[in-house]
């Protein structure tokens, strides 16, 4: 009996702050590897060396360094273009499952909606920057921003003291509520791709739902 082969799968995880994306990605990667899949985990902004440097600029803890709204978007897109060319596409071309923490939907929600640059305008710029490359499936971790932000303050991040939030996390609650509403709109606009996960439920239950969605997508893409 011949070995079953699988097509590559590009999976992104989206949502506000403190939704558990990192934990879910780690558990998914472990479970999928145990099932015989070749898995790459990565994040936005980041992934490539250039992307990780841009991440430092974007999420720094220095209040005296200002980043304009449009400059912020362009920095995210620069990191994403490099990430796609250097890391994501080569992995997909080698038949891997790519699990990525954030992608274009975050830009549409954060910069398009919450920063006021326009969701449709930012969506078009994302498509241009990524030359039409889009995830096969997106897990949208839906949780009240109050809950998510409280979770972030219990974590320790690079170049930060315990409980210190990054530049975007430190925005007012209304900003994060706008992000959530934008993500919900995107989920309604792209129901075939974006699957909503209740991130307020216990972690194990949330993870089980995520795993089921990814396994279903892998079954569809099996060759």
C-alpha positions in Angstrom: 0.0 0.0 0.0 1.5 3.3 -1.0 2.1 6.1 1.5 -0.7 8.8 1.5 0.5 12.1 0.2 -0.8 15.5 1.2 -0.9 18.8 -0.6 0.6 21.8 1.3 -1.7 23.7 3.6 -1.4 27.4 4.6 -3.1 27.9 8.0 -3.2 31.3 9.7 -4.4 32.1 13.2 -6.0 35.5 13.8 -7.6 37.4 16.7 -7.0 40.1 19.2 -4.4 40.1 22.0 -4.3 37.3 24.5 -6.5 34.8 22.5 -4.2 31.8 22.9 -2.9 31.7 19.3 0.7 30.8 20.3 -0.4 28.0 22.5 -2.7 26.6 19.8 0.0 26.7 17.2 2.4 24.8 19.4 -0.1 22.1 20.2 -1.2 21.9 16.5 2.4 21.5 15.3 3.0 18.7 17.8 -0.2 16.8 16.9 0.2 17.2 13.2 3.8 16.0 13.3 2.7 12.9 15.2 0.3 12.3 12.4 3.1 12.4 9.9 2.8 15.9 8.5 5.8 18.2 7.8 5.0 21.4 9.7 6.5 24.9 9.8 5.4 27.3 12.5 6.0 31.0 12.0 4.7 34.4 13.0 3.9 37.9 11.8 5.6 40.2 11.9 8.7 38.1 11.8 9.7 34.7 10.3 12.6 36.1 8.3 15.6 37.9 9.8 14.3 41.1 8.2 10.8 40.5 9.5 12.1 39.9 13.1 14.0 43.2 12.9 10.9 45.0 11.7 8.9 43.3 14.5 11.2 45.0 17.0 10.5 48.4 15.4 6.8 47.9 15.4 6.2 46.4 18.8 8.9 48.3 20.8 8.4 49.6 24.3 9.9 53.0 23.6 7.2 55.7 23.9 9.5 58.3 22.4 9.8 56.5 19.1 6.7 57.4 17.0 5.3 55.3 14.1 2.7 56.9 11.9 -0.4 54.8 10.9 0.5 54.5 7.3 4.2 53.9 8.1 3.0 51.1 10.4 1.1 49.4 7.7 4.0 49.6 5.2 6.3 48.2 7.8 4.0 45.2 8.3 3.7 44.7 4.6 7.4 44.9 4.1 7.9 42.2 6.7 5.2 40.1 5.2 6.5 40.3 1.7 9.9 39.1 2.8 8.3 36.5 5.0 6.3 35.1 2.2 9.2 35.0 -0.3 11.8 33.7 2.1 9.9 31.4 4.4 6.3 30.6 3.6 6.3 30.0 -0.1 9.4 27.7 -0.1 7.8 25.7 2.7 4.5 25.3 0.8 6.4 24.4 -2.3 8.0 21.5 -0.3 4.6 20.2 0.7 4.6 21.5 4.3 1.8 22.6 6.5 2.5 26.2 7.5 1.0 27.5 10.7 1.3 31.2 10.9 0.4 33.5 13.8 -1.3 36.4 12.0 -1.3 37.5 8.3 -3.3 39.8 6.1 -6.5 39.8 8.2 -4.6 41.4 11.0 -3.5 44.3 8.8 -7.1 44.8 7.6 -8.5 44.7 11.2 -5.7 46.7 13.0 -4.6 49.2 10.4 -7.7 49.2 8.2 -10.3 49.4 10.8 -8.8 50.4 14.2 -6.3 52.8 12.7 -8.9 54.2 10.2 -7.0 53.6 7.0 -10.0 51.7 5.5 -10.6 48.0 5.5 -11.1 47.7 1.7 -8.1 49.9 0.9 -5.8 47.9 3.2 -7.2 44.6 1.9 -6.2 45.6 -1.6 -2.7 46.6 -0.5 -2.3 43.3 1.2 -3.3 41.5 -1.9 -0.8 43.4 -3.9 2.0 42.9 -1.4 1.3 39.2 -1.3 0.7 38.8 -5.1 -2.7 37.2 -4.3 -1.4 34.5 -2.0 -4.0 33.8 0.6 -4.3 31.2 3.5 -6.2 28.0 2.8 -7.8 28.2 6.2 -7.9 30.8 9.0 -8.7 30.2 12.6 -10.3 33.4 14.1 -9.9 33.3 17.9 -12.9 35.4 19.0 -12.8 36.7 22.6 -13.8 39.8 24.5 -10.8 42.3 24.4 -11.1 42.8 28.1 -10.4 39.1 28.7 -7.6 39.0 26.1 -5.8 42.1 27.4 -5.9 40.8 30.9 -4.2 37.6 29.7 -1.5 39.6 28.0 -0.6 41.4 31.2 0.3 38.0 32.8 2.9 37.2 30.2 6.5 38.2 29.8 7.7 39.4 26.4 11.1 40.0 24.8 12.8 43.3 25.9 10.0 44.0 28.4 9.5 43.8 32.1 6.9 41.4 33.5 3.4 42.6 32.7 4.6 45.3 30.3 2.5 45.5 27.1 3.8 46.3 23.7 3.0 49.4 21.6 -0.1 47.9 20.1 -1.4 46.2 23.2 -1.2 49.5 25.0 -3.9 51.1 22.8 -7.2 52.0 24.4 -9.9 49.4 24.8 -12.0 51.0 22.0 -9.1 50.3 19.6 -9.2 46.6 20.4 -13.0 46.5 20.3 -12.7 47.9 16.7 -10.2 45.1 15.9 -12.7 42.5 17.1 -15.6 43.9 15.2 -13.5 44.1 12.0 -12.4 40.5 12.4 -16.1 39.4 12.8 -16.9 41.3 9.6 -14.1 39.5 7.8 -15.3 36.2 9.0 -18.7 36.9 7.6 -17.2 38.1 4.3 -14.9 35.0 3.9 -16.9 32.2 5.6 -15.3 29.5 3.4 -11.8 30.4 4.7 -12.2 32.0 8.1 -13.6 29.7 10.9 -14.6 31.4 14.1 -13.3 29.8 17.3 -14.8 30.7 20.7 -11.6 31.7 22.6 -13.4 32.3 25.8 -14.0 28.6 26.4 -11.5 26.4 28.3 -8.2 26.0 26.4 -8.7 22.2 25.8 -12.1 22.7 24.3 -10.9 25.6 22.1 -8.0 23.6 20.9 -10.1 20.6 20.1 -12.2 22.8 17.8 -9.1 24.2 16.1 -7.7 20.7 15.5 -10.9 19.5 14.0 -11.0 22.4 11.6 -7.4 21.9 10.5 -7.8 18.1 10.1 -10.9 18.7 8.0 -9.0 21.1 5.8 -6.1 18.6 5.4 -8.6 15.9 4.4 -10.0 18.2 1.7 -6.4 18.9 0.4 -5.3 15.3 0.5 -3.9 14.0 -2.8 
